[in-house]
Amino acid sequence: MPGRSAVSWAYTHQSLTLHARGCSAQSRRILPLVNSPELQILSALATKCGAVIRGAIPGSAGIVVRWSHPDDRLRFLAVLSEHDASYDPRLRGVAASIVGPAIRAGLDEWGQLAVLLYAVQARVTYLDEKVETFVRPYWTWEKAFGDCDDSATLIASLVLSIGHEARLLTVGGSGGPAHVVAQVRPRGSENWAWAETTVRAQLGEHPLKAKARMG
């Protein structure tokens, strides 16, 4: 698997920069769910995974839910990433625009996955939500901010959209919600690689080691 130096050109070629947002979740209000296609898709998928819908966050295209079981949260995120990878063509368009130059430059499939990861890291600013809100992956890409489950679901859906494999796991979580992180691999590979999105981790670097390294 390549290190960041092998794919650092992607930042320039894709014009990927950090988008700092003056956005705080502290003052968000929960409103009744409205008849929005984005919210209705989220609501339907979450309900199938055992969620009780509490409402929507105005202006975020996101829903607030209560889970029947802690594992239902991760199951929902996996279902969401698979659903949108298949049915939201915007995601495949984003993924193709990122990996296209990598393919033309001769990078192998691991290199292409690394480019996708570093693109998400560069674009999506981490936002510590005070009210956990679930949004569709393309919304995270478009607005360029989100918490760990938002960016992990985004990288998973991008990888899945171009025919490779991804899964979501949790690490840590003592005393609060567990940290959500993706693992990815090229189709047909037997080896999974960590794809931590909230810090500038290398592809394959364990999330806790990456955070310790960066202080």
C-alpha positions as CSV (number, residue, x, y, z in Angstrom):
1,M,0.0,0.0,0.0
2,P,1.4,3.4,-0.9
3,G,2.2,6.1,1.7
4,R,0.9,9.6,1.4
5,S,3.9,10.8,-0.5
6,A,3.0,8.5,-3.4
7,V,-0.4,10.2,-3.9
8,S,0.2,13.7,-2.6
9,W,-0.2,15.1,-6.1
10,A,-4.0,14.3,-5.7
11,Y,-4.4,17.4,-3.6
12,T,-3.2,19.7,-6.4
13,H,-4.8,17.8,-9.3
14,Q,-8.2,17.7,-7.6
15,S,-8.0,21.1,-6.0
16,L,-8.9,19.6,-2.7
17,T,-8.5,22.0,0.2
18,L,-9.9,22.2,3.8
19,H,-13.1,24.0,4.0
20,A,-13.4,25.4,7.5
21,R,-17.0,26.0,8.5
22,G,-18.3,28.3,11.2
23,C,-20.8,25.7,12.2
24,S,-21.7,24.7,15.7
25,A,-24.2,21.9,16.6
26,Q,-24.7,23.3,20.1
27,S,-27.7,25.4,19.1
28,R,-29.4,23.0,16.8
29,R,-33.1,22.5,17.2
30,I,-34.9,19.3,16.5
31,L,-37.9,19.8,14.3
32,P,-40.6,17.3,13.0
33,L,-39.5,15.4,10.0
34,V,-40.6,17.1,6.8
35,N,-41.5,15.6,3.4
36,S,-38.0,15.9,1.9
37,P,-36.6,13.1,-0.3
38,E,-33.3,13.2,1.5
39,L,-34.8,12.9,4.9
40,Q,-37.4,10.3,3.8
41,I,-34.6,8.0,2.5
42,L,-32.6,8.4,5.7
43,S,-35.7,7.8,7.8
44,A,-36.7,4.7,6.0
45,L,-33.2,3.1,6.2
46,A,-32.9,4.0,9.9
47,T,-36.3,2.6,10.8
48,K,-35.4,-0.7,9.1
49,C,-32.3,-0.8,11.4
50,G,-34.3,-0.3,14.6
51,A,-34.3,3.4,15.0
52,V,-37.0,5.6,16.4
53,I,-37.0,8.9,14.5
54,R,-36.9,11.9,16.8
55,G,-37.0,14.6,14.0
56,A,-34.8,16.6,11.7
57,I,-32.1,19.3,12.1
58,P,-33.1,22.4,10.1
59,G,-30.8,23.2,7.3
60,S,-28.7,20.1,7.6
61,A,-30.6,17.5,5.6
62,G,-30.1,15.3,8.6
63,I,-32.2,13.2,11.1
64,V,-31.9,12.7,14.8
65,V,-32.8,9.2,16.0
66,R,-32.9,7.0,19.1
67,W,-31.5,3.5,18.7
68,S,-33.1,0.4,20.2
69,H,-29.6,-1.2,20.5
70,P,-26.1,0.3,20.3
71,D,-25.2,-2.0,17.4
72,D,-28.1,-0.6,15.3
73,R,-26.2,2.6,14.7
74,L,-23.3,0.8,13.0
75,R,-25.7,-1.4,11.1
76,F,-27.6,1.6,9.8
77,L,-24.4,3.3,8.6
78,A,-23.4,0.2,6.7
79,V,-26.8,0.0,5.1
80,L,-26.7,3.7,4.2
81,S,-23.2,3.5,2.6
82,E,-24.3,0.4,0.5
83,H,-27.6,2.0,-0.5
84,D,-26.1,5.3,-1.6
85,A,-23.2,3.7,-3.3
86,S,-25.7,1.9,-5.5
87,Y,-28.4,4.5,-5.9
88,D,-26.8,7.9,-5.7
89,P,-24.9,8.6,-8.9
90,R,-23.4,11.7,-7.5
91,L,-21.1,9.6,-5.4
92,R,-19.8,7.6,-8.3
93,G,-19.1,10.8,-10.1
94,V,-17.1,12.2,-7.2
95,A,-15.1,8.9,-6.9
96,A,-14.4,8.7,-10.6
97,S,-13.2,12.3,-10.7
98,I,-10.7,11.5,-7.9
99,V,-9.4,8.2,-9.0
100,G,-9.4,9.0,-12.8
101,P,-6.0,10.9,-12.6
102,A,-4.6,8.1,-10.3
103,I,-5.5,5.5,-12.9
104,R,-4.0,7.5,-15.7
105,A,-0.8,8.0,-13.6
106,G,-0.5,4.2,-13.2
107,L,-1.4,3.8,-9.6
108,D,-2.6,0.4,-8.6
109,E,-5.9,-0.3,-6.9
110,W,-4.4,0.3,-3.4
111,G,-3.1,3.6,-4.6
112,Q,-6.5,4.5,-5.9
113,L,-8.1,3.8,-2.5
114,A,-5.4,5.9,-0.9
115,V,-6.2,8.8,-3.2
116,L,-9.9,8.5,-2.2
117,L,-9.0,8.5,1.5
118,Y,-6.7,11.5,1.3
119,A,-9.3,13.4,-0.7
120,V,-11.9,12.9,2.0
121,Q,-9.4,13.8,4.7
122,A,-8.5,17.0,2.9
123,R,-12.1,18.1,2.1
124,V,-14.1,17.2,5.2
125,T,-13.5,19.2,8.3
126,Y,-14.3,17.3,11.5
127,L,-17.3,18.7,13.5
128,D,-18.0,17.4,17.0
129,E,-21.7,17.2,17.0
130,K,-23.5,18.0,20.2
131,V,-26.7,16.5,18.8
132,E,-25.7,13.4,16.8
133,T,-27.2,13.9,13.3
134,F,-27.2,11.4,10.4
135,V,-26.9,12.6,6.9
136,R,-26.4,11.0,3.5
137,P,-22.8,10.6,2.3
138,Y,-23.0,13.1,-0.6
139,W,-24.3,15.8,1.8
140,T,-21.1,15.3,3.8
141,W,-19.0,15.7,0.7
142,E,-20.9,18.7,-0.6
143,K,-20.9,20.6,2.7
144,A,-17.4,19.5,3.7
145,F,-17.9,18.9,7.4
146,G,-19.2,16.1,9.6
147,D,-18.3,13.9,12.5
148,C,-16.6,10.5,12.4
149,D,-19.6,8.5,11.3
150,D,-20.3,11.0,8.5
151,S,-16.9,10.9,7.0
152,A,-16.4,7.2,7.5
153,T,-19.7,6.5,5.7
154,L,-18.6,8.8,3.0
155,I,-15.3,7.0,2.3
156,A,-17.1,3.7,2.5
157,S,-19.7,4.7,0.0
158,L,-17.2,6.2,-2.4
159,V,-15.1,3.0,-2.4
160,L,-18.2,0.8,-2.9
161,S,-19.5,3.1,-5.7
162,I,-16.5,2.1,-7.9
163,G,-16.7,-1.6,-7.2
164,H,-14.2,-2.1,-4.4
165,E,-15.0,-3.2,-0.8
166,A,-15.6,-1.3,2.4
167,R,-16.9,-2.0,5.9
168,L,-17.5,0.1,9.0
169,L,-16.2,-0.7,12.5
170,T,-16.0,1.0,15.9
171,V,-12.9,1.6,18.1
172,G,-12.8,2.9,21.6
173,G,-16.1,4.2,23.0
174,S,-15.6,3.9,26.7
175,G,-17.8,6.5,28.4
176,G,-19.5,7.6,25.1
177,P,-20.3,6.7,21.6
178,A,-17.7,4.6,19.9
179,H,-15.5,6.1,17.1
180,V,-16.6,5.0,13.7
181,V,-14.0,4.1,11.1
182,A,-13.9,2.4,7.7
183,Q,-11.8,-0.4,6.4
184,V,-11.3,-0.8,2.7
185,R,-9.8,-3.2,0.2
186,P,-9.7,-3.7,-3.6
187,R,-12.2,-6.2,-4.9
188,G,-10.8,-9.7,-4.6
189,S,-8.2,-8.8,-2.0
190,E,-8.0,-10.8,1.3
191,N,-6.5,-7.9,3.3
192,W,-8.4,-5.0,4.9
193,A,-6.8,-1.6,5.4
194,W,-7.9,1.0,8.0
195,A,-9.2,4.2,6.4
196,E,-9.3,6.8,9.2
197,T,-11.0,10.0,8.0
198,T,-10.9,12.5,10.9
199,V,-7.1,12.9,11.0
200,R,-4.4,12.7,8.4
201,A,-3.8,9.0,8.8
202,Q,-2.0,6.9,6.2
203,L,-4.1,4.2,4.5
204,G,-3.7,1.1,6.7
205,E,-2.7,3.0,9.8
206,H,-4.7,2.1,12.9
207,P,-6.9,5.1,14.0
208,L,-5.6,5.2,17.6
209,K,-2.0,5.1,16.5
210,A,-2.6,7.9,14.0
211,K,-4.2,10.1,16.6
212,A,-1.4,9.3,19.1
213,R,1.2,10.2,16.4
214,M,-0.5,13.5,15.7
215,G,-1.0,14.4,19.4
